[in-house]
Amino acid sequence: MQTTRHARSAAHWSPADLGDLTGRTALITGGNSGIGLETARVLAGHGARVILAGRSRSKLNEAVTDLRADRPGARLDTMLLDLGSLASIAAATSRLAATETIDLLFNNAGVMNVPDRRATADGFELTVGTNHLGHFALTAGLLPALRRAEAARVVTVSAIAATWRSGRLDDLMSEQRYGAMSAYAKSKRANVLFTQELARRLAGTTITAVVVHPGSAMTNLQRHSQGLMTRIVIALTRNIVMGSPEGAAWPSLYAATSRDVASGGFYGPAGRDQTSGTPKPVALPRGADDPATVGRLWTESERLTGVRFAI
């Protein structure tokens, strides 16, 4: 299993180092808000064509208006995609797989802190079903489009929660016991393990698979937070502890474009407690490179989704 070994430090990297991305196409799930929108803004500013994928046509259109006001001449497209629906994923990927070349795939969208256990259209626990299984199926469906690129990258956005003990994957669908943040931790740990196995399977191809965490940023992920005290704490810590969506997009942008990135690598902010700062390699969660654990998750993900990776 690959580990995070790198040629040199990313200590002085910034989005200014991206260079000219003209001729490259990026697809960003959750590209209409938060980290996804800021990732799109930077990529479009460097010449990339960006496909924003999301569930709401109106929100996608608002994002396009925002980006074009800030980046006149930006090359933007939108795609309706519900990661909680295997049918929606299949419909979206079948079109792209037949015609598109995808250079950069950002598995960015996610849900967090859903107060009660809910299910996706396919009966999966909502958080894991969206954050992990949805992106698992999406990546598999887009492999033909990724293969057409000269050197494609798959960047999956995890979180610090991937390291939490509550993220154990032995009850993946939270059928025995549900906790909002433990479900989130499971989904984010699954993102890391998924990338480890994907990188292993892609070895020898032109596709690189990388996983990142954005630190702590105030985004739409907090929309499920409940209660007056929770909202007060978020408001007070927003500018003290949490970084901005702009800064939180840096690890994704670094992982997608830096020559120093290793397939299977894990990257996050270099600041105090990895909450913000320039990107750097970070340690994998304990056990995330265990072949047996990774293999079990991959097999279960295939069983649940009915999806196979044609590598």
C-alpha angles and dihedrals in degrees: 000000000000122000134199103276117148141183098236144345123286090212096126100036122126134163087265086076094064095093125194113339096178111144095027125110124211127191116201123189111213087020095150097075147015119000092354093056092048090048089053092048093056095043092049090049089057094051103264122140106237128203111201112207122196146131100252122067092197093052091047090052090049090052092051090051090049094049095046091050088054098035109033110203094023114159104232136166132173134217129192108231132164109193088195091066124066089197091057091047093049092049093050097044095045091061095046095041090057099049116008137083111214115196097174127028116188112196089198111136121100150150127230141187097012100181099215131033108267133173135229122234087272095050099258121138102270102237098046091035092056104033099041115011094042092053091042090058093040094053092048091051093049097050093103090054091047092049091057090063120091092232114358126188131204111205115190117193113222126163143228084265087076087080096053119113089227088068095078110143101214090101097036096168094043090237094144097044133357128210122166097225096037088056088051091049090051092052093049093047088049089054089058095046091046090055092049093056094039090054090050093050093046094052109129094024129098093251122098122200119204135170126209140180120212099212115232118328136159106245139139089284087086092061093102093055110125135207138033095266092052091052092048093051091049091050093049095046098041096095097025106050107005122074125221124267086246093059092039089061091061097086091052092048092046093049091049098051115017119108089215095066117114123209108255091023125142118218134185143152118304096215128106111310088356091277097128142345140085116332123268138164111276132194119268116247111268110280094009091120095048105123094213094051093045092047093052092052092048093049092047091047090053091048095049097044100033087226126137127192111234097212 
